[in-house]
Amino acid sequence: MFFSFTPYALLLFLIAHISLFLLIITFRKREEVGGLALVGVLLSLIVWSWFAGLSAGFSSISYKIIATKLSYFGIVSLPVNLLLFATYYTSNHNLLNPFRIFFLWFIPFIGLFLILTNEQHNLIWTGFTYRTSVFGSTLMYERGLGFWGLIIYFYSCIVFTLFLIIWTAFKFRYIYRKNMTVLMVMVPFSLLINIMYVFEFFPGWRGYDPTPFSLAMFSSLLVWSFKKHKFFDLSPIGREVVLDQMRALLLVLDTKYRIVDFNHPMQSIICRITGNTLLNNRKLFIGHSVQSIFSDWPEFVDHILNNDPDQNEVELSLNDQRYVFEVQKKPLENRDHKTQGWLVFLFDITDRVQIMEAEVRNRQIAESLHEIALVVNSTLDPQNTLNLALEQIGKIIKYNIANISLLSGDERVIEFQRGYQNPEAIIGLRIPFDNSPHQQSLIHRHPVMFSDLENEFPDYYRNLTDKVSSMLCIPMYAKEDVLGFLTLASGKRHYFSNEDLSIADAYASQVAVALQNSRLYSQVNRQLKEQSIMNEIIRIGASHMGKLEFSRAITDQIHRFIKTPGVLVVQNDPEENIYYFIDLYHVQEDHIEEQYPHDSGLTGYIVQYGKPIFLHSAQEVENFLLRNQRQNIGPSPKTFMGAPMIIKDRVIGAIVAHDLQNEHAYDEEDYKLFLMITSQAAIGFENVRLIHQLEFLARTDALTGIYNRGYFHNVSKKILNSGEEDKKQASMIMMDVDFFKGLNDTHGHQVGDQVLQQTVEVVKSILREKDVIGRVGGEEFSILLPYTTLQEAQKIAERIRQAIENLKIQNNDLIVKTTVSLGVASSEQIEMGSLDELIQISDQALYLAKADGRNCVRVYDH
């Protein structure tokens, strides 16, 4: 018989017809998510079952082989269609692209080619055996290498299908729970059945593949699930009229807040929010939660989930355009009044809201400008005025940060701020104009708006401490001059509008008036302060004070206009090529030495060349030192200025100021005043030097440099009168150079002067710091030894005598030697303890030394 309806063939035909019936049902749902791919699965199953049934019914071996080959069209396509169905149904269609889809079908096409041409290469099967049983006749094929390659590929598709199903089931277990249960059970079950057949776990199955039966069960359950759980269905009656032609935006949600349906206006909004341009592909959004689709519109999501009755307006910003919607949420109930979902209506009320906001905003602007004007006209203090301006602007124009900056050369300096994370670091910050938004505003001399700083000014954006994306830059004018800028910024791109720019410009005009008033007030105040400082400098210069007192008085005046501890007054010694810091009290922690040579430091340059220096930054300081081949002294300053004190072309000293913490600590006005002070201070410093010199001459012996007779007596009286106990311990030595008149007559006054000078130097080297020596006669000297007993004084006198006896004084080729006579007495030896009495008894001791042959020490003995 040519063909017989065997039991196995009948079962396969039944499966084919069942699959055809399921195909017809599913085809109606092909537009739903995964519907078209499920049609492909059923079509593959129909082809497989139909031609496998024919192969089982044919009695001819050649017909059986042809039918088997044709059944492979369904076999090789079914795993791919199943994978596509799982990918679309689990909303992982983003994994697919034309290349990947081509790759999925490439191996099945190669397999079909190998199957149809198997007789040429035997890669799919190498032979077959004819078998007959109660189920009918069949062929048992000896499988080739190509068959196992296809099996590996098909099993890989099914395993990946199972992975997508399981992953989606766990991720959205409450949404897809019922459908996913069918998939998670039936896919592994069908795979297991096929594995048991292919690997011949049951030899009786050879030639009778049960896989189509398991797949038929799987397809039936899947279609039943689509019919039973109508996740994506909405009554189609009048849908085009009721939904799509609505002017309002409509969103239909189920009880889990998953999207069931929406009309065209809502679809347009969804596509713009998600950035999806496929306006007609509704199934990309159906079944997803409202939270995932509207993740960029949290205000709307919160309103839907919380249903706040007091707040039924939400805002949306799309492509620099602002929308305002009135939201109404209505329950979707069945006949039993059970909530099956929600209808969400959005009514566009943007125009109405904008009109109302414009009225309120205009009123607020007028009121705030009036308030600022009142403050500007009532005070000259810029602090309150400008802080009020920034506060009032923030009520009209919402911003993240704002600042008011003033021009300073090719930089702008931030003077007032609002909203910065670290205000202390912002105030006083100097920002260069190069490649900045404010440079554009300065060039065009009108307000400018920038919507994406990161792309428009990448270098400027990179250096921002508080990152912002949108910015308004408004120049502030005083007549034709730009005083500075009002800057408003937001972290959002495309945030500000042209209206915001116009409003900010109006506020900037008021701020400019306040700045101009403040600037005039500051100029008057500064002029008064400068005049006061200069008057005080003149008074200091005319006062009778020492160098230390003069230095501190000058630095106190400089501190009235610059707040820095590093102000120093310097004395120059051009003969020794060194300079001295008169007072280092305020810079003790800087470890600066008292004196340095001219070739050291910035101060050395000033006193060496008589030129002023003004360096604004640490880089300028470093460059100056390198250019002039100098080493810095002490810590390296970040700002430095210094000027020489010059009298009749002589550099007698300098005044320097430095700041170790801040760059640009001083401005040009500070520097000008500093130069004026230094110039005037030079006169006072020279007066101090001359007075000091006169005082030195008045108390000093010009030849030996020690005290003269009068000053020695004054100092000695103060020591003796300091206390009763001290008097008892004071001793005196009277010293006379032996035969000095003869030495002077023999060798001349020059040698005599040299003898006296070197004799004094020897004595000074032996005396202590507390001891006092004075020249009281031509070759006669007095030495007062405080806190010294008579015995101690005698020992000191003997040391002096021996040292001078061993002294060799060389004058050209002449070597001169001399001796001294010394008389010692103590305040313990006199009753009244007066200086005159002490001098008298020590002089008597000296007379005894001379009488005893000179070059000896004698002690007064009463």
Secondary structure, DSSP 8 states (H G I E B T S, - for coil): --B---HHHHHHHHHHHHHHHHHHHHHTTTTSTTHHHHHHHHHHHHHHHHHHHHHHHB-SHHHHHHHHHHHHHHHHHHHHHHHHHHHHHTT-GGG--HHHHHHHHHHHHHHHHHHHTHHHH-SSEEEEEEEEETTEEEEEEEE-HHHHHHHHHHHHHHHHHHHHHHHHHHHTTTTSHHHHHHHHHHHHHHHHHHHHHHTTSSGGGTT---HHHHHHHHHHHHHHHHHHS-SS----TTHIIIIIT-SSEEEEEETT-BEEEE-HHHHHHHHHHHT---TT-GGGTTTSBHHHHTTT-HHHHHHHHH--TT--EEEEEETTEEEEEEEEEEEEE-TT--EEEEEEEEEE-HHHHHHHHHHHHHHHHHHHHHHHHHHHHH---HHHHHHHHHHHHHHHS--SEEEEEEEETTEEEEEEEES-S-HHHHTT-EEE-TTSHHHHHHHHTS-EEES-HHHHSHHHHHT-SS--SEEEEEEEEETTEEEEEEEEEESSTT---HHHHHHHHHHHHHHHHHHHHHHHHHHHHHHHHHHHHHHHHHHHHHS---HHHHHHHHHHHHTTT---SEEEEEEEETTTTEEEES--GGGGGGT--SEEETTSHHHHHHHHH---EEE-SHHHHHHHHHHTT----SS--SEEEEEEEEETTEEEEEEEEEESS-TT-S-HHHHHHHHHHHHHHHHHHHHHHHHHHHHHHHHB-TTTSSB-HHHHHHHHHHHHTT-HHHHHH-EEEEEEETTHHHHHHHH-HHHHHHHHHHHHHHHHHHS-TT-EEEE-SSSEEEEEETT--HHHHHHHHHHHHHHHHT--EEETTEEE---EEEEEEEGGG-SS--HHHHHHHHHHHHHHHHHTTSSSEEE---
